[in-house]
Amino acid sequence: MKRTVFIVIVLVTFGYLIVGAVIFKFLEGTNESAKKRSFAADHEKFLQEHQCINHEELHAYVLRVLETHTEGVQVTNIVSRNYSGNVSSIDDEIFDTGTNWDISSSILFCITVISTIGYGNLSPKTWGGQMFCIFYALTGIPMFGAVLLAVGERLQIPVKKIRTGRPWIKNNPSRDAKLKSIVLLTSGISVLVFIPSLVFTLTQDWSYMESIYYSVITLTTIGFGDLVPGYFNKPERDSAKKNNVYRVLLAVWILLGLSWVALILSELGTFMQSKISTAAVTTQHRLSTLEGMVKKKAKETMERIIEKDKDREGKGTETPDEEDDEVTEVEYRSNSSDKERLDHKGDDCENAA
C-alpha cells in the first residue's frame, strides 16, 4: 500500500470516528439525561410511599442486587418468586430457576469466546475460570478463524458459479456483475438477518427492529450484550429440550452468519480500498500536475525578472572609456582652478610691494 493511500485511509477513518461520536452523543446523550431524571423521580416517589424503609438498608440491598447481577445471576428469576421462608424450599425454588452454566449454555458461551462476539452478560468469575478462559481463547480463536475460512470457501463455490455462469444481462458484463452482486448480497442478508430476526421477534420479547439490531451486532462480532437471546434466562424444566434445540440452531446460525459476513466484509473492504486507492492516485496525479504548472510559472516569472534587471543595468551603467574621460576632465578642471588661485595670490603680493 502506497504512503498516500495509507494516509488517506487513516484520515477517512479518523473523520468517520469523529462523525460517529458526534452523532451518538447527540442521539444517546439526551436519552440518558431523560432516563436519569425519570429514575430520580421514581426513586423519590418510592421513598415517600414507603417511609418505613430505611434508606441505608435499601441502598445496601440495591448494591447487593447489582453486584449479584454483574456476577451473571439472573436476579429477575429469583425476585419474581414468592418464597415460603423455608430454607430447603428456597433452595429447591432457586434450583428451578435454572443455571447459566449447564452444558448447552456453556457450549454457546464457548462459541461467543472463540468467535470474539463476547456478549459480556456471562463471564467466568472464579480465578480458575478466568485463567482457563485466557488459554481457551488464545487457542480457540485461531482455530475458529480456520473454520470460518473453510466455511467461507465453501460458500464461495455457489457464488462463483453464479458470477461466472450464464449472464443475466446480455452484452453488458458490468451491469450483469452488479446485478448478480446485489442479488447475492440481498439473499444473504435475507437468510441470515431478516429471517432470523423474525424468529427472534416471535421467541423473544423484542421488536423487529431490535431483532435486526441484535443480528447485525452479533454477526459483526461487536456483541454489546445489551440484547441476548433468552437461552440464558432459564425456563422451567419441562421446556429444557426445546430450548436446547434453540441453542443448537443459534450456534449454527452464528457459524454460517459469521462466515457469510466475513465474506461480505472482505468484498466491501477490497472494494473500498480500491476506490480509495484510485481516488488517492488521481489526487496525487492532479497535485503533481498542479505542482509542475506552478514550478513552470515560477521559472518563467524568475526569467522575466532577471531579464528586466539586466535591461536596467544595461541602461544605467557607463563604459570604462567614458569613465576615464570624465575623471580626466575633472582633474583638468581641478588643476586649472588651483593655477588661477596661485596667479591671484601673486598679483596681490606685487600690488602690496
Secondary structure by P-SEA (a helix, b strand, c coil): ccaaaaaaaaaaaaaaaaaaaaaaaaacaaaaaaaaaaaaaaaaaaaaacccccaaaaaaaaaaaaaaaaacccccccccccccccaaaaaaaaaaacccccaaaaaaaaaaaaacccccccccccaaaaaaaaaaaaacaaaaaaaaaaaaaaaaaaaaaaaaccccccccaaaaaaaaaaaaaaaaaaaccaaaaaaaaacccccaaaaaaaaaaaaaccccccccccccccccccaaaaaaaaaaaaaaaaaaaaaaaaaaaaaaaaaaaaaaaaaaaaaaaaaaaaaaaaaaaaaaaaaaaaaaaaaaaaaacccaaaaaaaaaaaaaaaaaaaaaaaaaaaaaaaaac
